[in-house]
Amino acid sequence: MAVPATKLKEKKEIIDVGLEEGAARLTYERIEQVINRVITAEMAARMKVYVDTCIHCGLCSTACHYYLSHGTPEWAPVGKVKQTMWEILEKKGKVSPEFIKRASIIASTECNVCRRCSMYCPYGIDVAYIMATVRRICHLLGVTPQYIQDTAHSHSATMNQMWVKEDEWIDTLQWQEGEAQAEMPSLRIALDKEGADIMYSVIGPEPKFRAQLIYQAAILMTAAGVDWTMPASPGWDNSDMAMFTGDFEMMGRIKRTHFETAAKLRVKKIVMGECGHAFRSVYDVGNRWLGWKMPPIPVIHATQFYYELLKEGKIKIARKLKEPVTLHDPCNIVRGRGLHEMMRYLVNATCENFVEMYPNREQNHCCCAGGGVINCGPPWKTKRVESNSIKAEQLAATGVHICIAPCHNCHGGLEDIINTYKLNMHTMFFIDVLMKTMEIPDALKA
């Protein structure tokens, strides 16, 4: 199945007020001061080792979806580092406001910090860490794409990325509880229940745009007989755009609130919904910024939760999905956590005809939406979709019409690719598949 030819729009300069106005306020002195602060106080020896070790071999090029889609050297991971961090270090921070604006564009809209390139590097250089540090410098200088910065501001004001007020959050949970009770009269979404086995947490877009996922989670929890709760106060949102803007101070506040909410409720474990970047923030980045090697309360992704429920017989499959499906491996729960075999167990348990994408598992191509790139907003959408024609080819080669992807940003990125390249596919979460295939005990039915 070939990817249909796509007529690309005429190239024009992208104007982003966050970048333009931020760069206009800068002075050479301010830039040098901030860069040297980051170099001396935050980067330590790790960055120097990476930069000094790189032999410019270019093997990382074939790992990057941007390079594979465009084919010119500046899109290669090593090319992006050369245009940003190498010059920053070589000039000891003596760079221009225009340079900082360009560095922010490269780091925020031309790299998904997906870490695929690190697997191809013979020395294991973590390019994602390098580009995240470039974002950190740009954030401290106030030069960040406007849309993602607005989202980080929402986090700082409301502790969720969608400006959902506390009463709106509770209203949404009660609304979804009422909807689900039409199917299961005894179902409850327990708010702030102390001592429950599980605190279930979601990302901000769920109550705003995908409330049905909360409904479906309530059905699943009830059918499986799980002792669970959801928080009624801030701390319910596990998403974290501040992590991707380089605002680590705000990231720390978000994660501390999340963990403190779980501690206050005295739950045994946190189960996170189907989101990749939020899991990365809670399990691998935010916790470590706060000084915890591992989260202070055990955290698992929804994929692992569903896997354990099936393996333990707490939910049973009544029928399998007959239509052929493929599976997208989200970077943050595969390269970042190794859940790829659990995902395949779920697919094979619920679907009759599973068609693998190639490459797959930890070799899978990124959706080009994660890492905060999709959150940079509409001005950058065309660039983002054109930069992942390789993913369109990978999807089209399966010949199927359903792609399962247990991650919100992956859904956004894949749907944009599917629509732009006219692939005649649609995406599903694992919870969508389970709702179509799992057995509902007769005692619970309406």
Secondary structure as UniProt FT lines:
FT   HELIX           17..24
FT   HELIX           28..38
FT   HELIX           39..43
FT   HELIX           44..53
FT   HELIX           59..63
FT   HELIX           65..70
FT   HELIX           73..75
FT   HELIX           77..81
FT   HELIX           82..86
FT   HELIX           87..90
FT   TURN            91..93
FT   HELIX           97..109
FT   HELIX           116..120
FT   TURN            122..123
FT   HELIX           127..140
FT   TURN            141..142
FT   HELIX           146..158
FT   TURN            161..162
FT   HELIX           166..181
FT   TURN            182..183
FT   TURN            185..186
FT   TURN            194..195
FT   STRAND          198..202
FT   HELIX           205..209
FT   HELIX           212..224
FT   STRAND          228..230
FT   TURN            234..235
FT   HELIX           242..245
FT   HELIX           248..264
FT   TURN            265..266
FT   STRAND          269..272
FT   HELIX           276..280
FT   HELIX           281..285
FT   HELIX           286..289
FT   TURN            290..291
FT   STRAND          299..301
FT   HELIX           302..311
FT   TURN            312..313
FT   STRAND          325..327
FT   HELIX           331..334
FT   TURN            335..337
FT   HELIX           340..350
FT   HELIX           361..363
FT   TURN            370..373
FT   HELIX           374..376
FT   HELIX           378..380
FT   HELIX           381..386
FT   TURN            387..388
FT   HELIX           389..398
FT   STRAND          402..404
FT   HELIX           408..420
FT   TURN            421..422
FT   STRAND          426..428
FT   HELIX           430..437
FT   HELIX           442..444
//
